């Protein structure tokens, strides 16, 4: 395998990639946001842009208005559409940007050659803050939106404004605990504008995970569901040979019998119809969180409490499924305390250690479209790991630490020939995040 690195953005402002879904379907463009700080922890971006990899040409897809900020953009797998976070317009002290004060925004952008065509901008999910709440709407904020393999559904993490007023657990109410939600076709969902922060949405949206405050020590109950990922391009094969078409893997915080909080790997199987209520109303109540739809089946995949370094660990990362859905990759420390890639079947079982490198994996990661490789950062370089042998190969030169590939993203292109990542480089005298690409020949 040979590789060649190219810097593709050069503007004197920030460029930040999401951990997955940054490439256009033809592998020619990369979408990004313009938050200013290295890690994107300051949510101050005003534009969503895309850069043409062969030429470096930049196209603005969206510009926020009225004091709002935008970021964390991902691309539809087959059409000219992106989805991203939008913060509050006209923010106020009691409604500023935060986990339960943000939303998903969809933008369909036209062909470059289409004269006078304007992007189509729509809300992803609806928000209803006034009881009785509207089925298909939620009551808070969504974050890191990712299309399913077929582009029909969108997953995200969610926090609840209505429950945020409760500071302590109680038998008569739930707490605002991060969970995983899904938006599906079936909209528009129209909401009465009787609250200034209510809005309608283009999709029917539900919460699909169940959290507990507090979870029972030693149980599979979780107090937080986060960092989710679609399983397979078309789901996964069950043990009986049937196919589960839609499922999400995610990290969940459990409490051990000794009182330790650990991140373990979980999975939720999703029914084809998310509009049917399960154990309670889809939209929740004034004191209860939205209930998952009927048929959502949440289960735990890993049990790591007995390991020398228990729990999923390493840089912030999202579990990633192989395209065929047969294996879910995640990060965990080995017996030396080094972060390695591990995989597990969506049916559960014993995790298999994939890498045994002398350095820790240092970034989020993605699979190649053919399932042969996993791209990630390690030892201040971009690597690919063979998904069968576990052998890792360095693709980019090891340079100064301040210019090392950033940990937030290392993303294969749909054609499997390029990997997008970010370096912090000096641009007109200032250090800025810049999008770079490694082109590979196998």
PyMOL commands that set and color helices and strands:
alter all, ss='L'
color gray80, all
select helices_A, chain A and resi 162-165+401-403
alter helices_A, ss='H'
color red, helices_A
select strands_A, chain A and resi 2-7+29-33+47-52+58-63+70-75+81-87+102-108+120-123+126-127+137-138+140-147+154-160+179-184+204-207+225-230+236-237+243-244+247-255+261-269+297-300+320-321+328-333+339-345+348-353+366-367+373-378+381-386+392-394+411-412+418-427+430-441
alter strands_A, ss='S'
color yellow, strands_A
deselect
rebuild
show_as cartoon
